[in-house]
Amino acid sequence: MNQFFISGNLCADPEVIEFKNGGRIVKARMAHNEKDYPDRNGQMQKGRVTYLRIQATNGTSQILETLRKGDKVMVSGKMNYDTWTDKTTGKETGTVTFIALEIHQGTRRPTQEVEEHDEEVVVSKPAGKRSKVVAAEVEDAPF
């Protein structure tokens, strides 16, 4: 099964690529931060940062293109491994791109105190349908 689910922050504003036939792809870079953890000696170790390439089409592209650098997102979809031969070295190389099938956008925490039901998450599904999900408690948000 080729499936992933990951959360993190966008590293840069998404890039929109439009084709002559009306199709479009939105590409973005995302950083997933692991939490700091104590080692065997009790010393805190910095969690790893993993950088990912995200690509979206159809309904998910509409959500991704509205996001900006630093926005929190959760993405699920499938992984795609592309390979090519480097023209300068002649070596075969490759990269993994994560194809977003569903994007959950986390809102930034407001500076003012708000009621629990005012925190929203926007969801985009492959068919391009959007729905509003209300978080039960702001403190329990996964990002």
N, C-alpha and C positions, 0 to 999 in steps of 0.2 A: 504494500500500500504506500503510495507516494503522497504524504500529507504532512503539513506542519502547522503549528500554532505558536506565535511568538509575539511578545510585546516589547515596546521600546519607544525611542524618540527619533523623529526625522532629523537627519544631519544637515539637510539643505532643502530649499524649496523644490517641489516636484517639477520635473521637466515634461512638458506636453509635446508629443510628436503626432502631427496630423498627416494623413495620407491623401493623395488625390482622389481616391475612391470614397472618401468620407470616413474611413476608419481612423482610429486614434489609439495611441498607447501612452500611458503616463508612467514615467519611471521616477523612482525616488531611492535615496539611500537612508538606511535606518540603523541605529545603534541599539543593541540590546546589552544592558548593564546587569551583570551578576552582582549580588549583594556581597559586601565585605564579610569576611568570616574569620573566626579565630583558628590559628594553627594549633598543633599539638602542645606548644609551649604557652598558649594563651595569648600570643601576639596577634593583633588584628592584621589580616592580609587583605589587600585590595582585590575586589572582585574583577574578573576579566570583562572586557568590552569586546563584543563581536559586532562587526559591521556587515550589513546585508544589502543586497540590491533587490529592490521590490519593483515589480512591473504589474500594471493593471490595465484591463480593457473593459469595454461595456459599462455596466453600472458601477463597478468598483472604481473605474477611472474617474467618474464624476465626483466621487467622494475624495479620492486621493488628490486630485488637482486643487481642491479647496484648502488643503492643509498647508502649513508653513513650517519652516525650520523650527525645531524644538517641540512641535506638537507631539503629544502622546498618542500612540496607536497600538491596536492589537490586530494582527493580520493572520488569516488562515488561508491555506491554499495548497499548491503543489510546487515541488522543486523541479527546475529544468537545468540540465548540465549541457552547456554549449562548448564545443571544441573547435579549434582552428589551428592552422599552421602559421607560425610567426614568420613574416616575410623576411625579416632581417637575420634571424638566427636559424630558421628552418625547423625549429622545434615545435612539436605539437603542444598547445597550451589550452587551458579551459577555464571556465568560470561558472559558478552556480548563480542562477537567478531564481528568485522566489516569485511565483506567479500568484498574485492575490485573487482569491475567489470570494473572500469576505473581509471587510475592513470595519473595525470598530474604532471610532474616534473618541478619545477621552477629552473632556473639556478641562481646561486649566482651572485650578481652584480659585474662586473669587477672593478678592481682598476683603470683602464685607462678609459678615455672617449671614448665611442663607438657610432656609428650611431644607430638610433632607431631600424632599422631592423636587427641588429646583436644579439638582445636578443631573445633566442629561448625557446620554451617549447616543450617537447617531450610527446606525447600522446600514451598510449597503450589502445587498445580496447579489449573486451573479445575474439575476434577471433585471437588475437595476432598481428593484423595489426598495424603498426606504421605509424604515419604521423607527419610532421613537421608543427608546428603552429608558425607563426611569430607574435610577439606582436607588436601592433601599436605604443604604447609608453611605455617605460620602467617604467616611474613613475606610470602608471595606472595598473601595474601588481597587482593582488589581494593578493599577499603574500610578 
